[in-house]
């Protein structure tokens, strides 16, 4: 069977044709990326570092990327948000277990329109959820993620 040159050529060409067909079908019928439309809401996807004790949480949708971290201050904690593009506003709600969250507006940092901060009297407790809404380019982007990435900043209990 392998002495027939037609079979050998078919064995070499078939995988290349199947891979080419897979890409062609993806281009023809696959979902094409589109620009965000003003006035619409879009979800932000939490990256894996939001689920682990990384100290940072990255959120993304297309080319908009947001990164959340905290910094210790003498009067408490400061929640910081760094964006890949200038934001028009940002609101955060921290939902503790069994309580409703009160949204609080972040304020822009003087150093950059892409950095936003919010002063917190205390670090969110274990199991708290962070809910974020950020406005950029006339669109709103929202996320709901856990606070597991803040675990390294929490003091160990008795």
QUIJO-V625688 format. One record per run of one state. SS is the DSSP state (helix for helix, strand for strand, loop for the rest). FROM is the first residue (numbers start at 1). TO is the last residue. Records with the same first field share a line. If there is no record, write none. Layout:
BEGIN
SS = FROM-TO + FROM-TO
END
This chain:
BEGIN
loop = 1-4 + 30-40 + 44-44 + 47-47 + 51-55 + 62-63 + 74-75 + 84-88 + 96-103 + 106-106 + 110-111 + 121-128 + 137-138 + 147-147 + 154-158
helix = 5-29 + 48-50 + 148-153
strand = 41-43 + 45-46 + 56-61 + 64-73 + 76-83 + 89-95 + 104-105 + 107-109 + 112-120 + 129-136 + 139-146
END
